[in-house]
Amino acid sequence: MHASRPEVVYLDNNATTRVAPEVFEAMVPFLTEYYGNPSSAYSFGKLVEGHLIEARTKVAALLGCTPKEIIFTSCGTESDNMAIWSALQTSGKKHIVTTQVEHSAIMNQTDVLERMGFGVTRLPVQADGTLSVADVEKAIRDDTGVVSIMWANNETGVLFPVEEIASICKKKGVLFHTDAVQTPGKIDLRHVAKSDIDFLSMSGHKLHAPKGVGVLYVKKRTKVVPYVIGGGQERGKRGGTENVASIVGLGRAAELALETLADEQTRIRALRDRFEETLLKRLPNLYINGNREQRLPNTSNIAFDFVEAEAILLKLDLSGICASSGSACTTGSLDPSHVLSAMGLTPARARSCVRFSFSHYNTEAEIDHALAIIPPMIEGLRAMSPLNADHPDNFAYDVEAAREKEEKLMAATMAAINE
Ligand SMILES: Cc1ncc(COP(=O)(O)O)c(C=O)c1O
């Protein structure tokens, strides 16, 4: 038995996306009739293998690369882990350069590698979330085995100049990986194969394909070793029987991502900009996080000073609006977002931030609905907020006092919501 789906306005498309109806339709035959193993020698298996080849070709078109440069994995996290592990194994080197704002797939893996004796340099970002290319260049050492820098930040949407950084790495003879999980369908990636990027990670569920399927692009002639060790699937580079239906779905989603790219760059961008402009006009003490030019067109990360994001999210939820604070993988943690902290936001402001992320499926009417609800909701929450009685200069206070005050605020708002 499953619960009936509530009516939702889904503004959390960086957490996951709905499976496109076209994608679902493409997948169904591989969950029903065509269940052969693509590695089997008989024609019932070969038929399925043919569809895997077709999907690989479609995903390759997204990156302008050859199908041989595409490895299917189980998720974006596996792709990230495989790239780093493989680069360290093939280079035989002991140092990693990355940033302080990566997804937990990279953050937690590099923490583990550090405990195993590898050196890790985690570069800071500027106040607007951007990264200095000069800092990356300076951080590369003789023993650096891999530089891993995300293409677009999942919390703020801020874009990093990864192609420029990849060229610097190439000159220095260092492998370069980018976590591009948030980019397909949002920015044009068809020049990737012409760049010096060695490894690039993607994830199906961020581009309207199902959860549980990912991609690692490995540039021609870049050496790679398996991370999931088993059979000879994926030309010996990733063991495990392929998730055929999801891979076929991902192939279809890749085609759709190319078709809807223009819509993302224009309609979705305009939708997001209208959302931000209206809130900025309507509410004081509101800040947009991240460089507004170098940003994904679909992402909006907003600080609502004097209010806890968790309270906003609970209220939004009651109105059927899905949004988030931080990454879905760290939701529930009381610590402020590591991304916003790295950008220098005070803990109080960082805990007031909500991420809204839009998709091809969002409509003007949904944005109007959200815009009708959010301003009075924030005003109501601020009216209850003990922080509001103070001036924003109070944000320079000591962290412990702030925490105590905010815990009281949180209890008060939760009690009001539960009334
Ligand atoms: C930037 C980034 N990298 C990696 C991942 C992990 O992808 P997956 O959920 O497919 O493991 C995510 C998912 O939120 C992400 O946003």
The ligand as an SDF file (V2000), in Angstrom:
LIG
                    3D

 16 16  0  0  0  0  0  0  0  0999 V2000
   26.8980   18.2190   -6.4060 C   0  0  0  0  0  0  0  0  0  0  0  0
   26.4460   16.8410   -6.0820 C   0  0  0  0  0  0  0  0  0  0  0  0
   27.3240   15.8280   -6.1440 N   0  0  0  0  0  0  0  0  0  0  0  0
   26.9760   14.5610   -5.8870 C   0  0  0  0  0  0  0  0  0  0  0  0
   25.6920   14.2450   -5.5340 C   0  0  0  0  0  0  0  0  0  0  0  0
   25.3420   12.8160   -5.2350 C   0  0  0  0  0  0  0  0  0  0  0  0
   24.5840   12.2450   -6.2670 O   0  0  0  0  0  0  0  0  0  0  0  0
   23.7600   10.8950   -5.9600 P   0  0  0  0  0  0  0  0  0  0  0  0
   22.5940   11.3040   -5.1270 O   0  0  0  0  0  0  0  0  0  0  0  0
   23.3610   10.3850   -7.2960 O   0  0  0  0  0  0  0  0  0  0  0  0
   24.6830    9.9790   -5.2680 O   0  0  0  0  0  0  0  0  0  0  0  0
   24.7290   15.2650   -5.4410 C   0  0  0  0  0  0  0  0  0  0  0  0
   23.3430   14.9660   -5.0100 C   0  0  0  0  0  0  0  0  0  0  0  0
   22.7370   15.7440   -4.2790 O   0  0  0  0  0  0  0  0  0  0  0  0
   25.1170   16.6020   -5.7400 C   0  0  0  0  0  0  0  0  0  0  0  0
   24.2570   17.6160   -5.6680 O   0  0  0  0  0  0  0  0  0  0  0  0
  1  2  1  0
  2  3  1  0
  2 15  2  0
  3  4  2  0
  4  5  1  0
  5  6  1  0
  5 12  2  0
  6  7  1  0
  7  8  1  0
  8  9  2  0
  8 10  1  0
  8 11  1  0
 12 13  1  0
 12 15  1  0
 13 14  2  0
 15 16  1  0
M  END
$$$$
